[in-house]
């Protein structure tokens, strides 16, 4: 039941994120006097709608996006273009069909309220308004989570002592094999709750530093621990073991091995910590978006029974399923599960911001790039005293936009199938 509730709650959160995105476009469009005829969450057949003023607000059947419809997205064709003999080519017909469809929405009384008529900086704000709303929501959620709840931070207190030595490639096992040797930590008598004060005669206050010291050591090393009111010195004999590299979990290396894991505590972050964390997350999200094309073979492999990577691209279905998994994971407190769900939703919004800022049509970044190019072109024309070249004609890029749309649809379907037959799990 909790899985179903989690899926539904997270799905509603995704829909609200989409609506929030489109609200950013709507707000700036109306502020600049552009006529908006529709504000829709979803695509396809309309399930519910209500008209308020000149705008129809509604929900559609396919909940994988949303849009607002503004009149006059493309400028009219220039006079010198009417006599071109190339008007019958497939691309030219595609461009003219798109231009005609946009022109048919413009009534005579609204001729002055078209999108293309606004100055480039206004059009850029209209198109940036949507992704910016996703960024605002992501920052707000992460800030509240990091400053109010904190970040799970490992300490120098022992949380678990491994009983036997196994290579990391062996994965998680319920019981140690009969022939597996005991870990140095188990042999030396470490216990959960021991706080490591010093390692090799040097004091340590952070797990990150202590972990590096353990990995760089071998042989007998004195370890000073606090156990209750006592201070003890244990003498484990560290060995080499195969472990993931700290800065690259996909690469395995031979390092010093003790055989224990730390406890973690929630540490609330200050504003500087929030800024640093958000910067790292934004950088990681940009990297993952850039890597999307090279993930296609992995997704195809996952559909046909291959391993699905933990950081594999996911869609609405996959994200909602993870939301259900989080809410039903009873080894965390209810508070922790709720915070995790909000953080997942914030991560999705951060991804939506980065993805929509790509400078290609039909994404918002493509329209922003077109308006920016128009501004540069007009400024340059004034600089060299040439006639104003007029608005940038994005209609001429419609064949490219249709091609990109088909690629996105195909990729989305690929992710959808992978999310159904071989979903990503986080626990």
N, C-alpha and C positions, 0 to 999 in steps of 0.2 A: 504493500500500500504506500509506504514512504517513497519507494522508487517512482511510482506513478505520480504521486503528489509532487515530487522533486522535478520530474520531467515537465509536468504542466506548469509549475511555478516558473521554472527557468525559461520555458517556451514563451510564456506571457512576458517575462522580462526581455526576451529578444524582440518580441513584437513592439514593446514599449520603446526599446532602443531605436528601432526602425522609425517609429512615429516621432520620436525625439529628433532624429536626424532630419526627417522631412520638415519638421517644425522650424528648424534652422533656415532651410531654404525659404519656406513660406513667410517667415517673419521679415527677412530682408527684402524679398520680392514685393511684399505689400508696402513696406516702408518706402521703397523707391517708386511706387506707383505702377508696378507691373501687374497686369491682370492675371490672376491665377484662377483657372476654371475648375481644377480638381486637386484634392489632397487625399491620396489613397495609401493605405497600408496593405501591401500584397499586390498580386497581379491576377489577371484572368477575370472570371465572372464576379460581379459585385454581389456581396452577401447582404450588406447593409450600407445605406448612405443617407445623408441628410444635407440639404442645401441651405446654407446660411449666407445671405447676401449674394455675391456673385460666385462663390466657391462651393463646390460639392465636396463634402467630407465623407469618407466611407472606408469600408473594409472589404477586401477582395478574397477570393477563394484560395489562392496559392500564396502562402505566407512567407515567401522567400525574398522579400524586399519591399520597396514602396516607391512612390514618386509624387511630385507635384507637376501639374501641367500649366505652363506659362505660355501665353500667346506670343507669337513673333520670335521664336527661337532663332530663325534664319533670316538674313536680310533678303530683300527681293533681288532678282537677277538684274545685273547691269544691262543697260541698253545695248552695249556692243556685243553682248553674248547672245542676243536673240537670233542673229543671222548665221550662227555657226553651223556648219554642215555636220559636225560631230554629235548633233543633238540626238541622234538615233542610236548611239552606242549604248550597251547595257549599263555602264557606269553612269553615263550622262542621264539616262532614263531614271536610274535609281535616285540620282541627286534631285532631278526635277520632280519626281513623285513625292519625295520627302518635303521639298520646298512648297509644293502645291498643297499638301496636307496641312502644313503649318499655316499657309496663307488663308485657307478656308476657315480657320478658327477666328480670324480677325474680322470683327464687325466694323463698319465705318465709324461708329462713335468711339471705338477703342483703338483707332489707328495710331494714336499717340502714346499708347500704353504697352508697346511691344518690348520684349526683352532686348533685342539687338539694338534698339535705339538708345539704351542707357550707356553712359560712359563706361569704358573698360573697367575702372576700379569698382564701380557699382556692380557690374556683372560678376566680377571676381568675388566680391563680398557675398553676393547671392549664392554662388556655387560653393564658396568656402564655408558658408553658414552651416551646411549639413554636416560635413566631417568635423567641423569645430565643435558642434554639439556633442558628438561622440567623444571627442577628446575631453571636453569639459566634464562629461559624465564619468569617464574613466578616471580622470584626475580626482574628482570629488570622492568617488568610492574608494580608490586606493589611499587617499589622504586620510579619510575617516578610519579606514582599516588599520593603516600603519601607525597613526597617532593615537587612535583610541583602543585598539586591540593589540597591535604589535606584530613583530616578526619572530617566527620560531628560530631561536638561536642556540646552537649547541654549546654546552658548558664543559668544564673539565671534570664534572662529576660522572662517574660510570653509570650507564643506564643498563647495559646488558653485557655479560661475559660470554663469548662464544666458547662452546665446549670442544670443538674440533677444528682442525685446519682443513679448509677446502679452497680451491681456486675460485675466483669470482665468477669464472665461466660456468661453474657448476650450478649457479642459481641458488634459489632458496630450497632447502631440504628440511623436512620435518624432523628427521633423526640423523645422527651422525653414523656413517658407515662403520662397521666393526673394525676395519683396519685403519681408520683415520686417526692420526696423532692428535693429542690434546694441544690446545693453543697455549702459547707462553703465558697468557693472562690467567688461564685456568690452572696451569701448573704452579704459578707463583702465588695463587690464592686471592686474586682480586675478587671483589664482591660488588654487586650493584649498590650504589650509594656511596662508594668510596670517592672522595674528592682528591684528585691528583694535584698535589701542591708543587712538586718538583720532579723533573725527569732528567736523569743523568747529571744531577747536581745543580741544575738550573731551574729557577722558578718559572712557572707558566700560569697565565691568567686567562688565556683564550684557547679554545679548542683548535682553531685554525693553526696557530703556531705549534701547539703540542702535536697535532697530527703530522705536520711536516717534520718535526723532530723525530717522531716514531718511524716515519718512512725512511729517514736518512740514517737510521741506526741499525746495528746488528750486534749479536752476542749478548752477554750479560750486562744489563743496565740497571743501576739502582733507581727505584721509583719511590718517592715519598708520598704517602697518602694520609688523609684524615678519615678516620672511621669512628663516627660518634665523637667521643671525647678523647680518643687516642690518636697518636700520630705514629704510623708504622712505616718501615722501609721494606719494600718488597723487591726481589731481585729476579725479574723475568729474563729468560734467555731468548732474545728476539731472533726470529728466523726470517728468511725471504719468502714472500708469497706473491702470487699474481693478483694485482689489484688494478682497478681503473685509474687512469691518470687524473689528477685533480682538476686540471683545466681542460680535459677532453675525455669524457666518460667512455667514448667509443674506442679509445686506445688503451691496451693493457700493458702494464709494466711490472717488473720485479722490484718490490720495495720491502723495507723492513716491516714486520708484521707482529703485532701484540695480541690482537684478538679480543677487542672490546669496542663497544660503541657508547657514545655519550648520551646523557639526558639533554633535553632541550627545554628552554623556558621562553616565554613570550616577552620580548623586549620592545617597549613602545619607542617609536622613532620621533625625533625632533624634525623641524622643518627641513634642515639640511639633509637629514637622512631620507626624508620623503623625496626631495628633489633628486638626490643621487640614485635612489631606487627607481624612480620614474624614468630617469635618463637611461638607465641600464635596460629597463623593460622596453622603452621605445626603440632603442638600438637593436635589441633582440628581435622585436616585432618586425622592424624594417628588414632585417636579415632573413627572417622566415618568409616574408612576402616575396623577397627577391628569389628565394629558393623554390617557390611554388612550381615552376616548370619542371625542375629536375626531380620533383617528387612523383611525377606521373608513373614511372616504372614501378616504384614502390607501392603505389595505390593499386595498380593493375595486379601486381603480385599478391597483395593482401586480399583482393577479391577472389583470387583462385587458390586461397589456402596458405599463402605466405605469411610471414610475420608482419604484424602492423606495428610500426614504430610508435613510441609514446608521444613523440612530437609531430606525428603525421597530421596533415591538414584535415580539419573536420568542418562539417556544415551545420545547419540548424538542427538536424536530427541528432548528429553526433554530440553537439554541445548540450542539447537538452537531455540526452541520455546520461552524460557525465554529471549534469545537475542532479538527476535522480540518484545516481550512484553516490554522490557526496551526501545528499540529505539522508540516505538510508544507511550510511556507514556509522554504526553504533559505537565504534571504538573511540570516536571523538565526541566531545560534549555538543549539546544542541547549539550553543553559542558559536563554537568553532565551525560547525557545519554551515550555519547561516553565513558566517563571515566568508568561508570558502566559496559559497555560492555567489555572494556579491563580488568577490574577487574574480571569479570566473567570468561573470557578466562584464566586469570592468575590462578584463582582458579581451573579450570579444569586441567591446566598443573601441579599444585601442587598435585592434586589428582593422576594424571598419574605417577608422580614421586614416590609417596608413594606406590601405588598399584603395580607398576613394581618392587619395591624393596623387595616385599615379597619373602622369600627364598624358593619358590616352583616352580618346572618346570610346564609349559613351560615359566614362567615369567623370566625376566632378572635376578631377584634376585636368582632364582634357579640355573642358570648357574654360578653366582658369588659365591654362597654357595658351589657348586661343585668344582670350582677352588680353593677356600679357603681351603676346606677339603683336596684336593690333595696336596696343599702346606704344610699343617700341617703334613699330612701323610709322605711326603717325608723328611721333616725336622726331624721327629721323627725316621724314618728309618736310617738316617745318624747318629743321636745321639746314637742309640743303635747298630750301625755298622751292619745293615741288608741291603740286596739288595734293590735297588730302586724299589718301588712297581709300578712305571709307572703311566701314566695318569689315572685320575679317569674316569671310564666308565659310562658316563651319559646315554648311550643307555640302560643300565639295569633299568633306571628309567622311560623309555618310557611308560610302562603300567600306572604308576602313572600320568605321564604327560598327557596321553590321558584322563584319568579319570578326572583330574583337568580341562582340556579343555572342556569336556562335561558339567561339573558343571558351568563353566564360560559362556558357550553358553546358557545353560538353564536360568541362572540368567539374562543374557543380554536380552534374549527374554521376560522374565517376566517384566523387567524394560521397554522394548520397548512397550509392550502391555499397561502397566500402564501409560506410557507417552502419549499414544494415547487416551485411553478411560477416563483417569482421571489425566490430567497433573498437575504438580506443578506450582503454580502461586505465584509471589512475591508481587503483588500489589492488 
